Amino acid sequence: MKIFKLQIAFYFLFFSNFLYAEKITIAAASDLKFALDEISALFIKKNPGQKIDIIYGSSGKAFTQIQQGAPFDLYFSADINYPKELFEKGFAHSPVKLYAIGRIVLWSNVLDASKITLNDLAGPAITHIAIANPQHAPYGRRAEEALRATALWDKVKAKLVYGENIAQAAQFVQSKNAEVGIIALSLAISPQFIKDGGYWPIPTDLHSPLEQGFIITKRAANNSLAKNFSTFMESKLARKIMIKYGFVLPSETTNATLGK
């Protein structure tokens, strides 16, 4: 009888957790692919039974999709201006939070990228250069800014191969469809890329800062899981993972919520 009662208690606990499990869908910039995968896995480990789906892509496209009713609960953008605008337009439940500053690098798996600079892109040895599409990808815009700041844009424009987002731009180089790419540092130092190639950091004074921000969307106003994950992103454990992937984190004084 005692064993039977224990079994009943176990099944009750199991199905209660199942019934009350929550789910969130996150739209995230592609530069977060490896960092956010690790952070979400750690969060789930500490909160078993919850579910997190992450859709990676360009920040600009997710910005448009949210305004068109896409079912995203959180939005992590590589350009903080996108979530700021969503907040101003009433699509955000929370104020905008600055979560990181990104870096761009030259990356290659066919050339020794640690020994080349932006000026080498104009040379005959390089025929294809991958960047994210500047029209909707923040990393692509910063790549264009850096190339214009060094008077290289017009010289290399014919060599450019555009990815829909920074991850696709990196894949063009990884698959050798381009000799070199201007990609996110967070991708270049990930396990998948660091074993195949090297990188050269592009000076930050050649482009405007890649300030990145996130919001809880209006859709998730009553979703406690979205709020809990938002809080977890500011934890020491999450910040440690972000630092591992090369993100510059805001200080405690600058990590104020924006858009209030």
ROROVO-985778 format. One line per field, with one value per residue (C-alpha): residue in one letter; residue number from 1; z, y, x. Coordinates in steps of 0.1 Angstrom, whole numbers, m for minus. Each point is the difference from the previous one (the first is absolute). Layout:
residu (A|...);
num (NUM|...);
c3 (Z|...);
c2 (Y|...);
c1 (X|...);
***
This chain:
residu (M|K|I|F|K|L|Q|I|A|F|Y|F|L|F|F|S|N|F|L|Y|A|E|K|I|T|I|A|A|A|S|D|L|K|F|A|L|D|E|I|S|A|L|F|I|K|K|N|P|G|Q|K|I|D|I|I|Y|G|S|S|G|K|A|F|T|Q|I|Q|Q|G|A|P|F|D|L|Y|F|S|A|D|I|N|Y|P|K|E|L|F|E|K|G|F|A|H|S|P|V|K|L|Y|A|I|G|R|I|V|L|W|S|N|V|L|D|A|S|K|I|T|L|N|D|L|A|G|P|A|I|T|H|I|A|I|A|N|P|Q|H|A|P|Y|G|R|R|A|E|E|A|L|R|A|T|A|L|W|D|K|V|K|A|K|L|V|Y|G|E|N|I|A|Q|A|A|Q|F|V|Q|S|K|N|A|E|V|G|I|I|A|L|S|L|A|I|S|P|Q|F|I|K|D|G|G|Y|W|P|I|P|T|D|L|H|S|P|L|E|Q|G|F|I|I|T|K|R|A|A|N|N|S|L|A|K|N|F|S|T|F|M|E|S|K|L|A|R|K|I|M|I|K|Y|G|F|V|L|P|S|E|T|T|N|A|T|L|G|K);
num (1|2|3|4|5|6|7|8|9|10|11|12|13|14|15|16|17|18|19|20|21|22|23|24|25|26|27|28|29|30|31|32|33|34|35|36|37|38|39|40|41|42|43|44|45|46|47|48|49|50|51|52|53|54|55|56|57|58|59|60|61|62|63|64|65|66|67|68|69|70|71|72|73|74|75|76|77|78|79|80|81|82|83|84|85|86|87|88|89|90|91|92|93|94|95|96|97|98|99|100|101|102|103|104|105|106|107|108|109|110|111|112|113|114|115|116|117|118|119|120|121|122|123|124|125|126|127|128|129|130|131|132|133|134|135|136|137|138|139|140|141|142|143|144|145|146|147|148|149|150|151|152|153|154|155|156|157|158|159|160|161|162|163|164|165|166|167|168|169|170|171|172|173|174|175|176|177|178|179|180|181|182|183|184|185|186|187|188|189|190|191|192|193|194|195|196|197|198|199|200|201|202|203|204|205|206|207|208|209|210|211|212|213|214|215|216|217|218|219|220|221|222|223|224|225|226|227|228|229|230|231|232|233|234|235|236|237|238|239|240|241|242|243|244|245|246|247|248|249|250|251|252|253|254|255|256|257|258|259|260);
c3 (0|9|m34|m18|18|m10|m36|0|15|m26|m29|14|3|m35|m17|20|m12|m36|2|15|m23|m19|m34|m15|m36|m3|m31|2|m21|m16|18|32|m15|22|31|2|m6|30|21|m8|7|34|7|m8|21|29|m9|m13|m19|m16|m38|m19|m38|m16|m35|m12|m29|m9|25|m26|m13|35|7|m30|9|36|m14|m23|29|2|32|17|37|3|m27|2|m26|m11|m4|31|m22|m12|34|9|m29|9|35|m13|m23|28|m10|32|35|16|m4|m22|17|m13|2|m19|m25|m30|m19|m37|m13|m32|m1|m25|m2|m31|9|32|11|29|m24|m23|4|m17|m26|m12|m11|m31|m11|m29|24|13|m24|23|33|20|22|13|m20|12|m8|30|18|26|m5|m37|6|23|m27|m25|24|6|m38|m7|29|m16|m36|m10|m7|m37|m5|13|m7|m30|22|26|7|22|26|13|34|16|5|m37|m9|22|m17|m34|12|18|m32|m20|m21|12|11|29|18|24|27|37|25|19|m30|m8|34|3|0|m35|m15|21|m11|m37|m3|16|4|1|22|m19|19|18|m10|m36|7|24|30|m3|30|4|19|8|10|12|m26|6|m8|30|25|22|m7|32|m19|m22|30|17|m30|m3|36|m6|m29|26|23|6|m17|m32|0|3|m32|m19|10|m12|m35|m2|9|18|29|13|35|28|m4|m37|2|7|m18|m29|m15|33);
c2 (0|24|m7|6|34|9|m8|21|29|m4|0|30|19|m10|10|32|11|m10|19|31|1|32|7|30|7|24|19|6|15|m27|11|m14|m35|m17|22|m1|m37|m6|25|m15|m35|11|17|m31|m21|22|2|m35|m4|34|4|26|2|24|13|15|25|36|26|21|m28|m10|37|0|m34|11|29|m24|m22|m26|m21|10|5|15|18|2|25|7|36|15|25|m27|m9|37|7|m30|14|34|m15|m21|m34|m5|m10|8|29|m6|m16|4|m35|2|17|m20|m1|m6|m19|m12|m38|m25|m37|2|29|9|27|9|14|19|34|18|14|m35|m4|21|m23|m25|m30|6|m2|m5|16|m10|25|0|20|37|6|m20|m14|22|m19|7|37|1|m19|26|28|m14|m5|36|14|m16|12|m36|m3|10|m21|m33|5|m23|m28|1|m30|7|m23|4|3|m2|m38|m5|23|m21|m32|15|1|m33|m17|18|20|30|2|24|14|29|m19|1|m7|m22|m23|1|m12|m27|m36|m5|27|4|m35|9|35|31|36|36|25|30|32|13|36|m9|m5|10|m23|m32|7|m29|0|m22|3|m21|5|11|m35|m14|25|m28|m26|m6|m21|29|22|m27|m5|38|1|m30|18|25|m27|m7|m34|15|29|m24|m19|33|11|m34|7|34|23|32|3|32|10|1|37|m1|m31|22|m7|23|13|11);
c1 (0|29|17|m33|m4|36|m7|m32|20|27|m24|m19|33|11|m33|m3|33|m10|m33|15|31|4|15|16|12|29|10|38|28|22|31|m16|m3|26|m2|m38|m2|23|m19|m34|13|13|m33|m20|23|m9|m36|m10|m32|1|5|19|m1|26|m3|33|1|6|m11|m17|m22|m11|m7|m24|m15|m9|m20|m18|m11|28|m4|33|1|35|20|38|13|36|m11|m16|m19|m24|m14|0|m23|m22|m3|m10|m26|m16|13|20|m11|33|24|30|30|36|15|33|22|11|33|7|30|16|m3|14|6|21|22|19|m25|22|25|m23|m18|m28|24|8|m36|7|28|m3|4|m35|m29|m30|m7|m30|m20|m35|m25|3|m37|m13|30|19|32|m2|m4|30|20|m10|9|35|6|m12|21|31|m10|m3|m37|1|31|m15|m37|1|16|m27|m23|m30|m14|m35|15|34|m2|m6|28|23|m12|10|36|m3|m11|27|m24|20|36|m7|m29|m8|m18|m9|28|m26|m1|37|10|m27|11|m15|21|32|12|m3|14|14|m11|13|m20|m12|8|m32|7|m8|m37|m27|m5|m20|m22|m24|m33|m29|m36|m29|m26|m36|m11|18|m13|m15|27|20|25|9|5|21|22|5|12|23|17|14|12|37|m3|m15|25|29|m12|m4|36|12|m13|17|m29|8|m25|m15|12|m24|m4|m7|m22|m30|m33|m6|m32|m16);
***
